[in-house]
Amino acid sequence: MVDQTLARFLNELRILTMLRTQGPASRADIARHLGVTPATITRLINGLVERDLVREARKPYSVTDKLREPGRPGGQVFLNAEGAFFLGVEIGVGVMRFAVIDLLAGVVDSQEISIPRDTSPTLAVNAISEHLSSLTIQQRYRDKIHSVGVTVPGIVTSEGYVVNLPILGWKSVDLLAELSRAVRLPCSVENNANAAAFGAVYTQPSLPSVCTIFLKLGTGCGGAAIVNGRLLRGAGGTAGEFGHIRLSDEGALCSCGQKGCLESWVNLGSLARSLHGTDQLTESQFAALPADVVAGAEQKDPVAIKALDDFTRWLTLGIVSLINMFNPSTVILGGVMRPVLEFTLERIRTGVQSGIIPGIPVPEVRLSELGKFECAIGAATIAHHHGFDISRVEISEQELQP
């Protein structure tokens, strides 16, 4: 049996999660959902109101209220969206993106700054600390930013330790410890694809969340699986490297040192080789590449058409393999390849339907709705989840009874 303080804390998290995912509810509905007494709900709601995390709208009294059960007048309890904020940060190559979400997990601010391409962990942490300071001097955010989430394009353990981040030259960096010392708030550090995947699901509570597969396409091909609302991490916390599923013994050398990986067939480098015969492009050329290849295909350029045909075939093969392994309800595609994905999505869906094992339910294949800030938003949702979501706490219903 847990003590009274912990029981209260966990029940408060359950209320906040219910209101975020299901919307406003009456005290009676919340009591039924939690399985606690009206007196307990009164104490819990009053405490959350005092901290300005929830508010309550009273219904005007009417004659029909005489027919209601005696007790507190009916009304709707709802989250105060601006009762708390969460900062998410994406550390990229030459760029850092920031996103702030509110208590409802809605995006309220997003910014992008340039950083040195060879930025060090210390410089990155300093930039995050400076941005946080610039927010906390604003009246809206003062004393209301509860935690910070950071994402990087590398291998990260569940303890926030960066094992390897070759694109920035980082290796064996305890980024979580450095960040926590600098900002003095609860922090989390996550792989960028994991964060983008989590954000895509977390910001859309209506999505089926039993199993969702996410692929982030760009310079590489990151991936993640969300199972029952949680990231599937594996034994060492590094699960989800779907870009390194080997589909062939041929092709360009992948960043992992092997040939034939999904990543090497569907990343920007592969698209560049198909369209231009080389992957030695400038940053601006890479940035324009997805739109350029689509424009070429629309103008019936045979080279562009073949480039998209190859991309579609390999990506579909990868998705089919993942569906056969995980049996997901949803597959979400994100990253900078959006113009290409929009152009090829129906063909991918058709290929998936015909390619998976007969009898397996066909999952929905859709595009992420978070845009270029998807990693920063995802990092913010992980910070939100850690601070206010009961689903990460494993404890029995009986133990929650006060």
C-alpha positions, 0 to 999 in steps of 0.5 A, a space after each residue: 500500500 502506498 502512502 497518502 502523499 504518493 497516492 494523492 500525487 498519482 491520482 493528480 497525474 491521473 486527473 491531468 492525463 484524463 483531462 488532456 486526453 478526454 477533455 473537460 469532465 465533471 467531478 462526478 465523472 472524474 471520481 468514477 474514472 478514478 474509482 475514488 470517493 467524491 470527498 477525495 475528488 474534492 480534495 484533489 481538484 481543489 489542490 490542482 485549482 490552487 496550483 492553477 493547473 485546472 479550472 472549473 466552469 460552473 453551470 447556471 442553476 436550473 429547475 432540472 438541477 432539482 432532479 440531480 443527486 444532492 451534492 456539489 453543483 455540476 460543472 466542468 473541470 478543465 486543464 488550464 493550458 497556461 498553467 505549465 509549459 515545457 521546452 523542447 530542443 532539437 540539436 542538429 547540424 548547424 541548427 538548433 530548434 526550440 518549441 514550447 508546449 503548454 499543459 494541453 500539449 499544444 505548441 505555443 512557440 517555436 524558434 530556430 537559431 544557427 549554431 556552429 556545425 562542429 558545436 560541442 556539448 558544452 556550447 550546445 548546453 550553453 545555448 539551451 540555457 540562454 534560450 531558457 533564460 530568455 523565456 523565463 524573463 517573460 511574464 507568460 513563462 515566469 516560474 511556469 516552465 516545468 522541464 526541458 527535453 532535448 533531442 540529438 541525431 545519435 544513439 542515446 541510452 534511456 539515461 540520457 547518455 549519448 553513446 555515439 553522435 558521429 554527425 557532430 563528432 560526439 562520443 560518450 557524452 553524459 549530456 543529461 548530467 551537463 544539461 541538468 547542472 546548467 538549467 536546474 530543471 528536470 531534463 530528458 535527452 532522447 534520440 531525435 527519431 524517438 522524440 519525433 515519433 513520441 510527439 506525433 502520437 502524444 499530440 494526437 490522443 485520438 490516434 490508436 496507440 497500441 502500436 505505432 511505427 515511425 520513420 524519420 526520413 532525411 540525411 538518414 532514416 531514423 525510426 521508433 516504435 510506440 507500444 501502449 503509449 511508450 517508446 519501445 527501448 530494448 535492452 540497452 535503450 537503443 531500439 528502433 534503428 529501423 533504417 539499418 534493416 538490411 534489404 539487400 547486399 548491394 547499394 551504397 555504403 550505409 553510415 553504419 558501415 554495411 551495404 543494403 540498409 533501408 537508410 542507404 536506399 531512401 535517404 537524401 544521399 540516395 535521392 541525390 545519386 539517383 537525380 544528379 549522379 552524385 551525393 556531393 551536393 551543397 547544403 542548399 542543394 540538399 535542402 531543395 532536393 525533395 521539392 526538385 525531384 517532385 517538380 521533375 517528375 511532374 514535368 515528366 522527367 524520366 530521371 526524376 520519375 525513376 528516382 521516385 520509383 526507386 525511393 517508393 519501392 525501397 521504402 515500401 519494402 521497409 515498411 512492409 517488413 516492419 508491419 510484418 514484425 510489429 503488426 502496428 495500427 499506424 505507420 507515421 512518416 516524417 522528416 524533410 522528405 515531405 514533398 516526396 512522401 506527399 507525392 508517393 504516399 498513395 503508391 506506398 499505401 497500395 504497395 503496403 496493402 499488397 505486400 504484407 502477410 495476407 490476413 494481417 490488418 492493414 495499418 494506416 500509413 500517414 504523414 506526421 503533422 508536426 512539420 520541421 519542428 517535429 523533433 523539438 516538439 517531440 522533446 517537449 512532449 517527452 518532458 510533459 509526459 515525464 512531469 504529468 502523465 500517469 502512464 509511465 508509472 507502474 502501480 496497481 489500481 488497489 495501491 492508488 486508493 487513499 
